[in-house]
């Protein structure tokens, strides 16, 4: 019996189909710029995300640390704490729009409703709450000691501030402009996050994340993540919480629902801040290595980019193509 003729499928066509299938299953590479704050380098590195190379540096006065995007998305605020200055940058180019005298702007953040800007003065033991639209100081709260990181309640009624020097967490009522409570949460608390009706606090000295009741500040449970647990970041899909353990040199992924460990990645050089690229990569500042690590969380592969001394805050203005 004569067999039916089957058209030949050339090797070149097969490779083309496989390549197309691979591309369809993988996020497009991210393009744009990354702005990396170099605390000890008195500068901000502008990194081209396509080539993953630093293309220029923006000089600042003395010691910048953290960043916050304005509610309208038109300005990236960078706090130069030792320089007592706030820089307003174009988030798309890094160009300096203007500067403003601000006392000790270490950590900063806008409230979810866009009404308030809270600025932690770590060296001056103060927390300043500004009107976000006018930059008028609404109230200064003396808080001892070393106000570090902050997080808001979703309704903007409260802001929670970690106090590194006294092992405490403070809750500030923004409706009545008063401190609601201030309680111990663990040794040397740093990063703070609101999550599912609770407050998470990374305790550097206790190597864990404390789960705190926002009503009275009592600690509900603790999750050990690693030495020097420093910062927490929620993934864009809301499924994972990444914790940077700065002394361990690890980034640990927690299940956002159960807070159980899912995976750990080795990030040397003191991992600090994270921003998420649209291609799924995590850009992580390595505080002690003058580098930014780019982590593929699926494979665990890491590449690094050289930047300035003591890279701290990071902001990605990226698009996928």
C-alpha positions as CSV (number, residue, x, y, z in Angstrom):
1,X,0.0,0.0,0.0
2,X,1.3,3.4,-0.9
3,X,1.8,5.7,2.0
4,X,0.4,9.3,1.8
5,X,2.9,12.0,1.1
6,X,3.7,14.1,4.2
7,X,5.1,17.6,3.6
8,X,8.6,18.0,5.0
9,X,9.0,20.3,8.0
10,X,12.4,21.8,7.5
11,X,14.8,22.2,10.4
12,X,14.9,25.9,9.9
13,X,11.1,26.2,10.2
14,X,11.1,24.1,13.3
15,X,13.7,26.3,14.9
16,X,11.6,29.4,14.0
17,X,8.5,27.9,15.6
18,X,10.4,27.0,18.7
19,X,11.9,30.4,19.0
20,X,8.5,32.0,18.6
21,X,7.0,29.7,21.3
22,X,9.9,30.7,23.6
23,X,9.4,34.4,23.1
24,X,5.6,34.1,23.6
25,X,6.2,32.4,26.9
26,X,8.7,34.9,28.2
27,X,8.1,38.6,29.3
28,X,9.5,41.2,26.9
29,X,12.8,42.8,28.1
30,X,12.4,46.0,30.1
31,X,13.6,49.3,28.6
32,X,13.8,52.7,30.2
33,X,16.0,54.1,33.0
34,X,16.8,53.2,36.6
35,X,17.6,55.9,39.1
36,X,19.9,54.6,41.9
37,X,20.6,56.7,45.0
38,X,24.2,56.4,46.1
39,X,24.2,57.4,49.7
40,X,28.0,57.5,50.3
41,X,28.7,58.8,46.8
42,X,26.6,61.9,47.0
43,X,25.1,61.1,43.7
44,X,22.3,59.4,41.8
45,X,23.2,56.9,39.0
46,X,21.1,56.9,35.9
47,X,21.2,53.4,34.4
48,X,20.0,52.4,30.9
49,X,17.9,49.3,31.5
50,X,18.4,47.9,28.0
51,X,22.2,47.8,28.2
52,X,22.3,47.6,32.0
53,X,25.0,50.2,32.2
54,X,25.3,53.5,34.1
55,X,25.1,56.4,31.6
56,X,25.6,59.3,33.9
57,X,25.6,60.6,37.5
58,X,23.6,63.4,39.1
59,X,25.5,65.1,41.9
60,X,23.7,66.0,45.1
61,X,24.8,67.9,48.2
62,X,25.9,65.2,50.7
63,X,24.0,62.0,51.5
64,X,20.8,60.9,49.7
65,X,18.9,57.8,50.8
66,X,15.3,57.2,49.8
67,X,12.8,58.1,47.0
68,X,9.1,58.6,46.6
69,X,7.1,59.2,43.4
70,X,4.7,62.2,43.7
71,X,0.9,61.3,43.5
72,X,0.7,62.8,40.0
73,X,3.7,60.9,38.8
74,X,5.4,64.0,37.6
75,X,8.3,64.2,40.1
76,X,10.5,61.7,41.9
77,X,11.4,63.0,45.3
78,X,14.9,62.2,46.6
79,X,15.8,63.0,50.2
80,X,19.3,64.3,50.8
81,X,19.4,63.8,54.6
82,X,22.8,65.3,55.5
83,X,22.3,68.0,52.9
84,X,18.9,69.0,54.4
85,X,17.5,69.1,50.9
86,X,14.7,67.5,48.9
87,X,15.4,67.0,45.2
88,X,12.6,66.8,42.6
89,X,13.6,64.8,39.5
90,X,11.9,64.1,36.2
91,X,11.2,60.4,36.7
92,X,11.6,59.8,32.9
93,X,15.0,61.5,32.4
94,X,16.5,62.1,35.9
95,X,16.7,65.8,35.2
96,X,16.6,68.0,38.3
97,X,13.3,70.0,38.3
98,X,14.0,71.9,41.5
99,X,15.1,71.5,45.1
100,X,13.6,72.4,48.5
101,X,15.1,72.9,51.9
102,X,13.8,70.0,54.1
103,X,15.2,69.0,57.5
104,X,16.9,65.6,57.5
105,X,14.8,63.8,54.8
106,X,15.9,60.2,55.4
107,X,12.8,58.0,54.6
108,X,9.7,59.5,52.9
109,X,6.4,58.5,51.5
110,X,3.1,59.8,50.3
111,X,-0.2,58.7,51.8
112,X,-2.5,56.5,49.6
113,X,-4.9,59.4,49.2
114,X,-2.2,61.7,48.1
115,X,-2.8,64.2,50.9
116,X,0.2,63.8,53.1
117,X,4.0,63.5,52.7
118,X,5.6,62.0,55.8
119,X,9.4,62.5,56.2
120,X,11.4,60.6,58.8
121,X,14.4,62.5,60.2
122,X,16.6,59.7,61.4
123,X,19.5,61.9,62.7
124,X,17.2,64.5,64.2
125,X,14.7,62.2,65.9
126,X,11.7,63.8,64.3
127,X,8.9,62.8,62.0
128,X,7.5,65.6,59.8
129,X,4.1,65.5,58.1
130,X,3.6,67.8,55.1
131,X,0.7,68.9,53.0
132,X,1.7,67.0,49.8
133,X,0.2,69.7,47.5
134,X,1.8,72.7,49.0
135,X,4.8,71.2,50.9
136,X,3.7,73.1,54.0
137,X,4.7,71.5,57.3
138,X,1.6,70.4,59.1
139,X,3.2,69.0,62.2
140,X,6.5,67.8,63.6
141,X,6.6,64.8,66.0
142,X,9.7,64.4,68.2
143,X,10.2,60.6,68.3
144,X,13.2,59.0,70.0
145,X,15.1,57.5,68.5
146,X,16.2,57.2,64.9
147,X,12.9,57.2,63.0
148,X,13.7,54.9,60.1
149,X,11.0,53.5,57.7
150,X,7.3,54.0,57.4
151,X,4.0,52.6,56.0
152,X,0.5,54.0,55.8
153,X,-2.9,52.4,56.6
154,X,-4.8,52.0,53.3
155,X,-7.3,54.7,54.3
156,X,-4.5,57.2,55.1
157,X,-5.7,57.6,58.6
158,X,-2.4,56.3,60.2
159,X,1.2,56.2,59.5
160,X,3.5,53.6,61.2
161,X,7.1,54.5,61.9
162,X,9.9,52.2,63.0
163,X,12.3,53.6,65.7
164,X,15.6,51.9,65.3
165,X,17.3,53.4,68.4
166,X,14.6,52.3,70.9
167,X,13.3,49.0,69.3
168,X,9.8,50.5,68.9
169,X,7.1,51.1,66.4
170,X,5.0,54.3,66.6
171,X,1.5,54.8,65.2
172,X,0.7,58.4,64.2
173,X,-3.0,59.3,63.8
174,X,-3.1,61.6,60.8
175,X,-6.7,62.7,61.4
176,X,-6.0,64.1,64.8
177,X,-2.3,64.6,64.3
178,X,-1.2,62.8,67.4
179,X,0.8,59.7,68.4
180,X,-1.7,56.9,69.0
181,X,0.8,54.4,70.5
182,X,4.5,53.6,70.6
183,X,5.5,50.0,71.6
184,X,8.5,47.6,71.4
185,X,8.4,45.3,68.4
186,X,11.9,43.8,68.2
187,X,15.6,44.8,68.1
188,X,16.5,47.5,65.6
189,X,13.4,47.7,63.5
190,X,13.7,49.0,60.0
191,X,11.3,48.2,57.0
192,X,7.6,48.6,57.6
193,X,4.7,47.3,55.5
194,X,0.9,47.3,55.8
195,X,-0.4,43.9,54.7
196,X,-3.8,42.3,54.9
197,X,-4.9,44.4,57.9
198,X,-1.6,44.0,59.8
199,X,1.7,45.8,60.0
200,X,4.9,43.9,59.1
201,X,8.2,45.1,60.6
202,X,11.6,43.8,59.6
203,X,13.7,43.6,62.8
204,X,17.4,43.8,61.9
205,X,18.6,42.9,65.3
206,X,16.2,40.0,65.8
207,X,16.6,38.6,62.2
208,X,12.9,38.3,61.8
209,X,9.7,40.0,60.6
210,X,7.2,40.9,63.3
211,X,3.5,40.8,62.5
212,X,2.0,43.6,64.5
213,X,-1.7,44.4,65.4
214,X,-2.3,48.0,64.1
215,X,-4.8,48.7,66.8
216,X,-2.5,48.5,69.8
217,X,0.9,47.4,68.4
218,X,1.2,44.0,70.1
219,X,3.2,41.4,68.2
220,X,1.1,38.6,66.9
221,X,3.8,36.3,65.5
222,X,7.4,36.4,64.2
223,X,8.9,34.9,61.0
224,X,12.6,34.3,61.0
225,X,14.0,35.3,57.6
226,X,17.8,35.8,58.2
227,X,20.4,38.0,59.8
228,X,19.8,41.7,59.4
229,X,16.2,41.5,58.1
230,X,16.0,45.0,56.8
231,X,13.3,45.7,54.1
232,X,10.1,44.3,52.8
233,X,8.5,44.5,49.3
234,X,5.3,43.2,47.9
235,X,5.5,41.7,44.4
236,X,3.4,43.4,41.7
237,X,1.0,40.4,41.6
238,X,0.6,40.5,45.3
239,X,1.5,36.8,45.8
240,X,5.0,37.2,47.4
241,X,6.7,39.4,49.9
242,X,10.4,39.8,49.4
243,X,12.6,40.4,52.5
244,X,16.1,41.6,52.2
245,X,18.4,40.2,54.9
246,X,21.3,42.6,54.7
247,X,23.8,40.9,56.9
248,X,23.0,37.4,55.6
249,X,23.3,38.5,52.0
250,X,20.0,36.9,51.1
251,X,16.6,37.9,49.6
252,X,13.8,35.6,51.0
253,X,10.4,35.2,49.3
254,X,7.5,34.7,51.6
255,X,4.0,33.5,50.6
256,X,1.9,36.7,51.0
257,X,-1.1,34.7,52.2
258,X,0.6,32.4,54.8
259,X,3.9,34.4,55.4
260,X,5.8,31.1,55.0
261,X,9.1,31.0,53.3
262,X,9.0,30.0,49.6
263,X,12.5,30.5,48.3
264,X,15.8,32.2,49.2
265,X,18.2,33.9,46.9
266,X,21.9,34.7,47.6
267,X,22.5,38.4,47.1
268,X,25.9,39.4,48.3
269,X,26.9,42.9,49.2
270,X,24.1,43.9,51.6
271,X,20.8,43.8,49.7
272,X,18.7,46.8,50.6
273,X,16.0,48.2,48.4
274,X,14.0,46.6,45.5
275,X,12.1,47.8,42.5
276,X,10.2,45.5,40.1
277,X,10.7,45.6,36.3
278,X,7.9,44.8,33.9
279,X,9.9,41.8,32.5
280,X,9.6,40.1,36.0
281,X,13.2,41.0,37.1
282,X,14.0,42.3,40.6
283,X,16.5,45.2,40.7
284,X,18.1,45.1,44.2
285,X,20.6,47.6,45.5
286,X,23.7,46.1,47.1
287,X,24.5,48.6,49.8
288,X,28.1,47.4,50.5
289,X,29.2,46.5,47.0
290,X,28.6,49.6,44.7
291,X,26.3,47.4,42.6
292,X,22.7,46.8,41.6
293,X,21.8,43.1,41.3
294,X,19.2,42.1,38.7
295,X,17.6,38.9,39.8
296,X,15.5,36.5,37.8
297,X,13.2,35.1,40.5
298,X,12.2,32.1,38.3
299,X,15.7,30.8,37.6
300,X,17.7,32.5,40.4
301,X,20.2,33.9,37.9
302,X,21.8,37.2,38.8
303,X,23.7,39.9,36.9
304,X,25.1,43.0,38.4
305,X,25.6,46.7,37.4
306,X,28.3,48.9,38.8
307,X,27.0,52.2,40.3
308,X,28.2,54.6,43.0
309,X,29.1,54.1,46.6
310,X,26.5,52.7,49.0
311,X,23.6,52.4,46.6
312,X,20.4,52.6,48.6
313,X,17.0,53.7,47.1
314,X,16.1,52.7,43.6
315,X,13.3,53.7,41.1
316,X,12.6,52.1,37.8
317,X,10.9,54.1,35.0
318,X,10.5,51.1,32.7
319,X,8.4,49.7,29.9
320,X,8.3,46.3,28.3
321,X,9.0,45.9,24.6
